[in-house]
C-alpha cells in the first residue's frame, strides 16, 4: 500500500512539540519545507506566524520564547534561508532562549551536486546550539523503528531547548519530492496515550546544599561593606534580591534589565556616582552577583579582581568578561536568595553594615535629586530623560524592550527604581540585529500586556523588514524611536576623534523619513518636539490598537553635552553634600 512518508513524518514532529507545550511557530515561505509548514498550519494547538524574511522570522521566534518561556519553532527552506537564522541562533545561545530551529534540506543524493538552493546545512550553527541532528528523508524503508525515532527526536528537541542551560536546538530535516500531500495514508507512529510526550524529561533540582548556604551566610554576615549586584540573566525573582539586600543591610546595584531595580536599598545612580568619584573609597569586601555583570563599564571595572565576588549562575555560563569572579555558585538564583534571606536575617549583622548602607543611600538620594532636577529643566528632548520618563510611566503589566547601544545604557544610567514592568533586551550578543522582530514576538507572546520598545533610528532601520505584514498580525506594540540621525553611541567612543571619517564610517547618518517608512507598513507615528511630551505621546500610542511609533528627534552632539552636564550636576551635588 502506498503511504505518504513526508506528511506522516511532519505530523509526528508537530504532535510531539504540541505535547511538550510548544504553542507558536514562525515560518518563512519556501518549497522544500512544505511538509512541515503544512503540518504546523493544520495543527490547531500551534499558532503559525508567517514572515517573508528568515531573519525576521527567527528573531520573532526569539521574542516569543522570551515572552512565554516556552520553546518556539522557526522553520525555513534550504540554502541561504538557513544562514539567515544564524544571528538569532547566536543570540538565543548566549542569552539562553529556547528555540527549535528547523531547516529543510535536500536528501543526500542531491547534496554536493550543484542542486539549487543547496548548501552544507548539517552543523551549520556550530557550537551555538544545545543539540544538532541531521535527519534523513523518510522513504519506503522507514519502518516502525524509524517512525518511533521521529517522535523521540522531536521530544528530545523540545526537552533539550528547555533544559538548563536553555537555548536553541537545530533539526536539519531532509525531504524528497513530492513535497505536498499525496492523498495516501500518512506513515505515522502513534503517540503516547493521554497526550503525553514520547519521552518525558525531568529536570534535576538546582537547590543549593545546606553547607554552601551556611558558608555564604556566614561570610555575608561578617562582611561590613557588601553589595548585591544583579545583571541580565538572573533567575531570581526581582523581589527576592530586594529582600536579600534588606536582610543583609547592603546596597542593591541592579541593572533594570535584571528586573531587580526596586526596593529601599536599590541604588539607581551608580553610573553617575562612578563618574563623580564617589566609588573611589567604596571598595566592598564581598559582592554577591546574580546573573551577568552590570552594563556600566565604569562600575564593572571598579569591581576588579581585588574584590571577592561570588557569581550565582545556575547555567555555568561564565558571565565574567573581566575574569574577576572568585567563585561561581551553579545553583538556582531564586533558591540561593531565599536560603540566604532565611539565614541572614540578623539584626546585629545588618546593624554593622548600616553605616555603609547609609552612605550609599545618602549618595543615591543626592544624585537622584540632582539628575532629576536637571533633566526636568530641559525643554528639548534628551535621550536620558525620555528613557527615564517612559519607563517610570509604564503600567505595571507592561513589557519594556530596550535596544542595545545607547538605550540600554541610558535606562541603566537614568531609570528610577520601580517594580512592575518586565524588561527585555537582547544582551546575549548585545547586537541590534532583529530588534523590531524581537519586540513584535514578545508582544505576540503576551497579548494581554502592552509592549513598549526603546530604540534608536539605526536599530529601527536595521530591522525595518520586521514590520512586513504587521498590520494584519493583531499585535499591539509601541516603538519609541530616538532619532539622532546616526549611531549615537559612537559619539562617546574614541572613534569620535577621527574627524573627517567619523560621520561616514561610524555615525552613518541615513536621513530617512522614519514616519514615512512606518506609514508604508500601516504604522501610525506621533512626533514629539518637547521632552515633557514624550509620556503623553506614549500613553496615546498605547491606548490605540495595533503598532504605533513615537518619534523623538534628538541632536546627537547635544546628547553628548547633556550627558556630561548630568554627570557634572551629580559631582557638584555630592561636593555640596560633603561640604
C-alpha positions as CSV (number, residue, x, y, z in Angstrom):
1,X,0.0,0.0,0.0
2,X,1.2,3.5,-0.9
3,X,1.8,5.8,2.1
4,X,2.6,9.5,2.5
5,X,6.0,9.5,4.2
6,X,6.6,13.3,4.4
7,X,3.2,14.1,5.8
8,X,3.4,11.4,8.5
9,X,7.0,12.5,9.4
10,X,6.0,16.2,9.7
11,X,2.8,15.5,11.7
12,X,4.7,13.3,14.1
13,X,7.2,16.1,14.8
14,X,4.4,18.7,15.3
15,X,2.3,16.5,17.5
16,X,5.3,15.9,19.8
17,X,6.1,19.5,20.1
18,X,2.5,20.4,20.9
19,X,2.5,17.7,23.6
20,X,5.6,19.3,25.0
21,X,3.8,22.7,25.3
22,X,5.1,24.4,22.2
23,X,2.4,26.9,21.1
24,X,4.0,29.0,18.4
25,X,5.9,28.5,15.2
26,X,7.4,31.1,12.8
27,X,7.5,30.0,9.2
28,X,9.4,31.6,6.3
29,X,7.8,30.5,2.9
30,X,9.7,28.0,0.8
31,X,9.2,24.8,-1.2
32,X,11.5,22.3,0.5
33,X,9.9,23.0,3.9
34,X,6.3,22.4,2.6
35,X,5.5,19.2,4.5
36,X,6.4,20.7,7.9
37,X,4.8,24.0,7.1
38,X,1.5,22.3,6.3
39,X,1.7,20.1,9.4
40,X,2.2,23.2,11.6
41,X,-0.6,25.1,9.9
42,X,-3.0,22.1,10.2
43,X,-2.5,21.7,14.0
44,X,-4.9,23.9,16.0
45,X,-2.6,23.7,19.0
46,X,0.1,25.8,17.3
47,X,-0.2,29.4,16.2
48,X,1.7,30.0,12.9
49,X,3.4,33.3,12.2
50,X,4.5,33.7,8.6
51,X,7.4,36.0,7.7
52,X,8.9,36.7,4.3
53,X,12.3,37.4,5.8
54,X,14.0,34.5,7.6
55,X,16.0,36.8,9.9
56,X,12.7,38.5,11.0
57,X,11.1,35.1,11.5
58,X,13.9,33.9,13.7
59,X,14.0,37.0,15.9
60,X,10.2,37.0,16.1
61,X,10.5,33.4,17.4
62,X,13.2,34.6,19.8
63,X,10.8,37.2,21.2
64,X,8.0,34.7,21.5
65,X,10.3,32.4,23.5
66,X,11.5,35.2,25.7
67,X,7.9,36.3,26.5
68,X,6.3,32.9,27.1
69,X,9.3,31.0,28.4
70,X,8.5,28.1,26.1
71,X,10.4,26.9,23.0
72,X,9.2,28.4,19.7
73,X,9.7,26.7,16.4
74,X,11.2,28.5,13.5
75,X,11.2,26.9,10.0
76,X,12.7,27.8,6.7
77,X,13.5,26.2,3.3
78,X,17.0,25.1,2.3
79,X,20.0,27.2,1.2
80,X,20.8,30.7,2.3
81,X,17.5,30.8,4.1
82,X,19.1,28.7,6.8
83,X,22.0,31.1,7.1
84,X,19.7,34.0,7.8
85,X,18.7,32.3,11.0
86,X,22.3,32.4,12.4
87,X,22.2,35.8,14.2
88,X,19.1,34.8,16.1
89,X,20.6,31.4,16.9
90,X,23.7,33.1,18.3
91,X,21.5,35.5,20.5
92,X,19.4,32.5,21.7
93,X,22.6,30.6,22.5
94,X,24.3,33.4,24.5
95,X,21.1,34.6,26.2
96,X,19.7,31.1,27.0
97,X,16.5,31.4,25.0
98,X,14.8,28.1,23.9
99,X,14.3,27.7,20.2
100,X,13.6,24.7,17.9
101,X,15.4,25.7,14.7
102,X,14.2,23.6,11.7
103,X,15.9,23.9,8.4
104,X,14.5,21.9,5.4
105,X,17.2,20.3,3.3
106,X,17.7,18.2,0.1
107,X,18.1,14.5,0.6
108,X,21.7,13.1,0.5
109,X,21.6,12.3,-3.2
110,X,21.2,16.0,-4.1
111,X,23.8,17.4,-1.8
112,X,27.2,18.4,-3.3
113,X,25.8,18.0,-6.8
114,X,25.1,21.6,-7.8
115,X,21.4,21.3,-7.0
116,X,19.7,24.7,-6.5
117,X,19.3,26.1,-3.0
118,X,21.6,23.5,-1.6
119,X,24.4,24.3,0.9
120,X,26.0,22.2,3.6
121,X,23.5,22.7,6.4
122,X,24.3,19.9,8.8
123,X,26.2,21.5,11.7
124,X,25.6,25.0,10.2
125,X,25.4,26.7,13.5
126,X,28.4,25.1,15.1
127,X,28.6,25.1,18.8
128,X,25.9,27.7,19.2
129,X,23.2,25.1,19.6
130,X,22.5,22.7,22.5
131,X,21.9,19.8,20.1
132,X,22.0,19.3,16.4
133,X,20.8,16.4,14.3
134,X,20.7,15.8,10.6
135,X,17.5,13.8,10.0
136,X,17.4,11.7,6.8
137,X,14.5,11.9,4.4
138,X,11.6,9.5,5.1
139,X,11.3,6.8,2.5
140,X,9.9,3.4,1.7
141,X,12.3,1.7,4.1
142,X,11.0,3.8,7.1
143,X,9.9,1.1,9.4
144,X,8.4,1.2,13.0
145,X,11.9,1.9,14.4
146,X,12.4,4.9,12.2
147,X,8.9,6.3,12.8
148,X,9.4,5.9,16.5
149,X,12.7,7.7,16.2
150,X,10.8,10.7,14.7
151,X,8.8,11.2,17.8
152,X,11.9,10.6,20.1
153,X,13.8,13.3,18.1
154,X,11.0,15.8,18.4
155,X,10.6,15.1,22.1
156,X,14.3,15.4,22.7
157,X,14.5,18.7,20.7
158,X,11.8,20.3,22.9
159,X,13.3,19.0,26.1
160,X,16.8,20.0,25.3
161,X,15.8,23.5,24.3
162,X,14.0,23.9,27.6
163,X,16.7,22.2,29.8
164,X,19.3,24.3,31.6
165,X,21.1,25.9,30.1
166,X,18.2,26.7,27.8
167,X,18.9,27.5,24.2
168,X,18.5,26.6,20.5
169,X,18.5,23.2,19.0
170,X,18.9,22.5,15.3
171,X,17.0,19.9,13.3
172,X,18.2,19.7,9.7
173,X,15.3,17.9,8.0
174,X,15.6,16.3,4.6
175,X,12.6,15.9,2.4
176,X,12.2,14.2,-1.0
177,X,9.6,15.1,-3.6
178,X,6.6,15.1,-3.7
179,X,6.6,17.8,-1.1
180,X,2.8,18.2,-1.0
181,X,0.4,15.6,0.4
182,X,-0.1,12.6,-2.0
183,X,-3.5,11.6,-0.8
184,X,-2.2,8.3,0.5
185,X,-2.4,7.5,4.2
186,X,0.3,9.2,6.2
187,X,3.0,7.0,7.6
188,X,2.9,7.7,11.4
189,X,3.8,6.2,14.7
190,X,1.0,6.6,17.2
191,X,1.9,8.9,20.2
192,X,1.7,8.1,23.8
193,X,-1.7,7.8,25.4
194,X,-3.3,10.7,27.2
195,X,-1.3,13.3,25.2
196,X,2.0,12.6,26.9
197,X,5.2,13.3,25.1
198,X,7.1,10.3,23.7
199,X,9.9,11.0,26.3
200,X,9.1,13.0,29.5
201,X,12.3,14.6,30.7
202,X,12.6,15.6,34.3
203,X,15.0,18.4,35.2
204,X,17.4,17.9,38.1
205,X,16.7,20.2,41.1
206,X,19.2,23.1,41.4
207,X,18.6,23.8,45.1
208,X,21.8,24.7,46.9
209,X,23.2,22.3,49.5
210,X,22.8,23.4,53.2
211,X,26.6,23.5,53.7
212,X,27.0,26.0,50.9
213,X,24.2,28.2,52.2
214,X,25.7,28.2,55.7
215,X,29.1,29.2,54.4
216,X,27.8,32.0,52.2
217,X,25.6,33.3,55.0
218,X,28.5,33.3,57.5
219,X,30.7,35.2,55.1
220,X,27.9,37.7,54.3
221,X,27.2,38.3,58.0
222,X,30.9,39.1,58.6
223,X,31.1,41.5,55.7
224,X,30.7,45.1,56.6
225,X,30.9,46.5,53.1
226,X,28.9,44.1,50.9
227,X,27.0,44.6,47.7
228,X,24.2,42.7,46.0
229,X,24.6,43.1,42.2
230,X,22.1,42.0,39.6
231,X,22.6,41.9,35.8
232,X,20.7,40.4,32.9
233,X,20.2,36.7,33.1
234,X,19.4,36.5,36.8
235,X,16.9,33.8,37.6
236,X,15.9,35.2,41.0
237,X,12.5,36.8,41.2
238,X,13.0,40.6,41.4
239,X,11.6,40.9,44.9
240,X,13.9,38.2,46.3
241,X,17.0,40.3,45.7
242,X,15.4,43.2,47.4
243,X,14.6,41.0,50.4
244,X,18.2,39.7,50.4
245,X,19.7,43.3,50.3
246,X,17.5,44.3,53.2
247,X,18.3,41.2,55.2
248,X,22.0,41.9,54.8
249,X,21.8,45.6,55.1
250,X,23.6,46.0,51.8
251,X,23.0,48.3,48.8
252,X,21.5,46.7,45.7
253,X,23.0,47.6,42.4
254,X,20.7,46.3,39.7
255,X,20.6,46.9,36.0
256,X,17.0,47.5,35.0
257,X,17.2,44.5,32.6
258,X,17.6,42.3,35.6
259,X,14.2,43.2,36.8
260,X,15.6,43.7,40.3
261,X,16.0,47.5,40.5
262,X,13.4,48.0,43.2
263,X,13.1,48.4,47.0
264,X,14.5,50.7,49.6
265,X,18.1,49.5,49.2
266,X,18.3,50.0,45.4
267,X,20.9,52.4,44.2
268,X,19.9,53.5,40.7
269,X,22.5,56.2,40.1
270,X,25.7,54.1,40.3
271,X,26.8,55.2,36.8
272,X,26.6,58.9,37.8
273,X,28.2,58.1,41.2
274,X,31.1,56.3,39.5
275,X,31.7,59.3,37.2
276,X,31.5,61.7,40.1
277,X,34.3,59.8,42.0
278,X,32.0,58.5,44.8
279,X,33.3,54.9,44.4
280,X,36.9,55.8,44.9
281,X,37.0,54.8,48.6
282,X,34.0,52.4,48.5
283,X,35.6,49.1,47.7
284,X,33.4,46.3,49.0
285,X,34.7,43.4,50.9
286,X,32.1,40.9,49.4
287,X,29.9,41.0,46.3
288,X,27.0,38.6,45.6
289,X,26.3,38.9,41.9
290,X,23.2,37.3,40.3
291,X,23.4,37.0,36.5
292,X,25.7,38.9,34.3
293,X,27.9,41.9,35.1
294,X,26.3,45.4,35.0
295,X,26.2,47.2,31.7
296,X,28.1,50.1,33.2
297,X,31.8,49.8,32.1
298,X,33.0,52.1,34.9
299,X,31.3,50.1,37.7
300,X,32.3,46.8,36.3
301,X,36.0,47.9,36.1
302,X,35.7,49.2,39.7
303,X,34.7,45.7,40.8
304,X,38.1,44.3,39.9
305,X,39.9,41.2,41.0
306,X,40.8,42.6,44.4
307,X,37.1,42.4,45.4
308,X,35.8,38.9,46.5
309,X,32.9,38.2,44.1
310,X,30.5,35.3,44.2
311,X,28.6,34.8,41.0
312,X,25.3,32.9,41.2
313,X,24.9,31.3,37.8
314,X,22.9,28.1,37.5
315,X,23.8,27.7,33.9
316,X,27.6,27.9,34.4
317,X,27.8,30.4,31.6
318,X,31.0,32.1,33.0
319,X,29.4,35.5,32.8
320,X,32.7,37.1,33.8
321,X,34.3,39.0,30.9
322,X,36.9,40.6,33.1
323,X,37.9,37.3,34.8
324,X,37.4,38.7,38.3
325,X,35.0,36.3,39.9
326,X,36.4,34.4,42.8
327,X,33.6,31.8,42.9
328,X,30.7,30.5,40.8
329,X,27.7,29.1,42.5
330,X,26.0,26.8,40.0
331,X,22.6,26.7,41.6
332,X,19.2,28.3,41.1
333,X,19.4,32.1,41.9
334,X,16.0,32.2,43.4
335,X,16.8,29.2,45.7
336,X,20.1,30.8,46.7
337,X,18.4,34.2,47.5
338,X,15.6,32.6,49.5
339,X,18.0,30.5,51.5
340,X,20.3,33.4,52.3
341,X,17.3,35.6,53.3
342,X,16.3,33.0,55.8
343,X,19.9,32.6,57.1
344,X,20.9,36.2,57.2
345,X,18.0,38.0,58.9
346,X,20.4,39.0,61.6
347,X,19.8,42.4,63.2
348,X,23.4,42.6,64.5
349,X,24.9,41.9,61.1
350,X,22.6,44.4,59.4
351,X,23.5,47.0,62.1
352,X,27.2,46.6,61.4
353,X,26.5,47.2,57.7
354,X,24.1,50.2,58.3
355,X,26.8,52.9,58.1
356,X,28.0,51.5,54.8
357,X,24.4,51.3,53.5
358,X,23.5,54.8,54.8
359,X,26.4,56.3,52.9
360,X,25.2,54.7,49.7
361,X,21.6,55.7,50.2
362,X,22.5,59.3,51.0
363,X,24.6,59.5,47.8
364,X,21.7,57.9,45.9
365,X,19.3,60.5,47.2
366,X,21.6,63.3,46.4
367,X,22.5,62.1,42.9
368,X,18.9,61.2,42.1
369,X,17.7,64.6,43.1
370,X,20.4,66.3,41.1
371,X,19.8,64.2,38.0
372,X,16.0,64.6,38.0
373,X,16.1,68.3,38.7
374,X,18.4,69.0,35.8
375,X,16.6,66.7,33.3
376,X,13.3,68.3,34.2
377,X,14.6,71.7,33.2
378,X,15.5,70.7,29.6
379,X,12.7,71.5,27.2
380,X,14.4,70.0,24.1
381,X,14.2,66.2,24.1
382,X,17.1,64.5,25.8
383,X,17.6,60.7,25.3
384,X,18.2,60.1,29.0
385,X,15.1,62.0,30.1
386,X,12.8,60.2,27.5
387,X,14.1,56.8,28.6
388,X,13.7,57.7,32.3
389,X,10.2,59.1,31.9
390,X,8.8,56.4,29.6
391,X,10.0,53.6,32.0
392,X,8.5,55.4,35.0
393,X,5.2,56.0,33.3
394,X,4.6,52.4,32.2
395,X,1.7,50.5,33.8
396,X,2.7,47.5,36.0
397,X,1.5,45.0,33.5
398,X,3.6,46.4,30.6
399,X,6.6,44.9,28.9
400,X,9.6,47.2,28.1
401,X,12.0,46.1,25.4
402,X,15.2,48.1,25.2
403,X,17.7,48.1,22.4
404,X,21.4,47.8,22.7
405,X,23.9,50.7,22.2
406,X,22.6,53.8,23.9
407,X,19.0,53.0,25.0
408,X,20.1,50.2,27.4
409,X,22.8,52.4,28.8
410,X,20.5,55.3,29.3
411,X,18.0,53.1,31.0
412,X,20.7,51.9,33.4
413,X,22.0,55.4,34.0
414,X,18.8,57.3,34.5
415,X,15.9,55.0,35.4
416,X,14.5,55.2,38.9
417,X,13.8,52.1,40.9
418,X,10.4,50.6,40.4
419,X,8.5,47.3,40.4
420,X,6.0,46.2,37.8
421,X,7.0,46.0,34.1
422,X,9.1,43.2,32.7
423,X,12.2,44.4,31.0
424,X,13.7,42.6,28.0
425,X,16.8,43.2,26.0
426,X,19.0,41.1,23.6
427,X,22.1,41.1,25.8
428,X,23.4,37.7,24.8
429,X,25.4,39.2,21.9
430,X,24.5,42.8,22.5
431,X,23.6,43.5,18.9
432,X,20.8,45.5,17.2
433,X,20.0,42.6,14.8
434,X,16.4,41.7,14.6
435,X,15.3,44.1,17.3
436,X,12.0,45.2,15.7
437,X,11.1,41.5,15.1
438,X,12.0,40.6,18.7
439,X,9.7,43.3,20.0
440,X,6.8,42.0,17.9
441,X,7.5,38.5,19.0
442,X,7.4,39.5,22.7
443,X,4.1,41.3,22.1
444,X,2.6,38.3,20.3
445,X,3.7,36.1,23.2
446,X,1.9,38.2,25.8
447,X,-1.2,39.7,24.1
448,X,-2.7,40.7,27.5
449,X,0.2,43.0,28.2
450,X,1.2,46.3,26.4
451,X,4.6,46.2,24.8
452,X,6.8,49.3,24.5
453,X,10.2,49.4,22.9
454,X,13.0,52.0,23.3
455,X,15.4,52.1,20.3
456,X,17.4,54.4,18.1
457,X,16.9,55.2,14.4
458,X,19.7,52.9,13.1
459,X,18.3,50.0,15.1
460,X,14.8,50.6,13.7
461,X,16.2,50.8,10.1
462,X,18.4,47.7,10.6
463,X,15.3,45.5,11.0
464,X,12.6,47.5,9.2
465,X,11.7,44.3,7.4
466,X,10.3,43.1,10.7
467,X,7.3,45.4,10.0
468,X,6.3,43.5,6.9
469,X,2.7,42.4,7.4
470,X,2.5,43.8,10.9
471,X,-0.9,45.4,10.3
472,X,-2.5,42.0,9.9
473,X,-0.9,40.3,12.9
474,X,-3.2,41.5,15.6
475,X,-0.3,42.8,17.6
476,X,-0.3,45.8,20.0
477,X,3.1,47.5,20.4
478,X,4.6,50.9,20.7
479,X,8.1,51.8,19.3
480,X,9.7,54.9,20.9
481,X,12.4,55.8,18.4
482,X,15.1,58.2,19.5
483,X,16.1,59.7,16.1
484,X,19.5,61.2,16.3
485,X,20.3,60.6,12.6
486,X,23.1,58.1,13.3
487,X,24.8,55.8,15.7
488,X,24.8,57.9,18.9
489,X,27.0,55.6,20.9
490,X,30.0,56.3,18.7
491,X,30.0,59.9,19.8
492,X,31.0,58.6,23.3
493,X,33.8,56.4,22.0
494,X,37.4,57.3,20.9
495,X,36.3,57.0,17.2
496,X,34.6,60.4,17.7
497,X,38.1,62.0,17.5
498,X,38.6,60.8,13.9
499,X,37.1,63.9,12.4
500,X,36.7,63.6,8.6
501,X,35.9,59.9,8.7
502,X,33.7,59.8,11.8
503,X,30.4,60.6,10.1
504,X,31.0,58.3,7.2
505,X,32.4,55.2,8.9
506,X,30.8,55.3,12.4
507,X,27.9,57.7,12.9
508,X,26.5,56.7,9.5
509,X,23.6,59.2,9.3
510,X,20.8,57.9,7.0
511,X,18.5,61.0,6.8
512,X,15.5,58.7,6.1
513,X,11.9,59.9,6.9
514,X,11.1,57.2,9.5
515,X,7.5,58.3,9.8
516,X,7.1,57.7,6.0
517,X,8.7,54.3,6.3
518,X,6.5,53.4,9.1
519,X,3.4,54.5,7.2
520,X,4.3,52.1,4.4
521,X,3.6,49.3,6.9
522,X,0.4,50.9,8.3
523,X,2.2,52.1,11.4
524,X,0.9,55.5,12.8
525,X,3.6,57.9,14.0
526,X,3.3,60.5,16.8
527,X,6.1,63.1,16.7
528,X,7.4,64.6,19.9
529,X,9.1,68.0,20.0
530,X,9.4,68.7,23.7
531,X,10.8,66.5,26.4
532,X,7.7,66.7,28.6
533,X,5.5,65.5,25.7
534,X,7.1,62.1,25.4
535,X,5.0,60.3,28.1
536,X,1.6,61.7,26.9
537,X,2.6,60.6,23.4
538,X,3.4,57.1,24.6
539,X,0.2,56.8,26.5
540,X,-1.7,57.9,23.4
541,X,0.0,55.3,21.3
542,X,-0.5,52.6,23.9
543,X,-4.2,53.3,24.0
544,X,-4.6,52.7,20.3
545,X,-4.8,49.2,18.9
546,X,-2.1,47.9,16.6
547,X,1.5,49.0,16.2
548,X,2.4,52.7,16.6
549,X,5.6,54.7,16.7
550,X,6.5,57.7,18.9
551,X,9.3,59.5,17.0
552,X,11.6,61.7,19.2
553,X,14.1,63.8,17.2
554,X,17.2,64.5,19.2
555,X,20.5,66.1,18.4
556,X,23.5,63.7,18.5
557,X,26.1,66.3,19.5
558,X,23.8,67.9,22.1
559,X,23.2,64.4,23.6
560,X,26.9,64.1,24.5
561,X,27.0,67.5,26.0
562,X,23.9,66.8,28.1
563,X,25.2,63.5,29.4
564,X,28.3,65.3,30.6
565,X,26.2,68.0,32.2
566,X,24.2,65.4,34.1
567,X,27.4,63.9,35.5
568,X,28.7,67.3,36.4
569,X,25.5,68.1,38.2
570,X,25.9,64.9,40.4
571,X,29.5,65.7,41.0
572,X,28.6,69.2,42.2
573,X,25.7,68.0,44.3
574,X,27.9,65.4,46.1
575,X,30.6,68.1,46.7
576,X,27.9,70.2,48.3
577,X,26.8,67.3,50.4
578,X,30.3,66.7,51.7
579,X,30.7,70.4,52.5
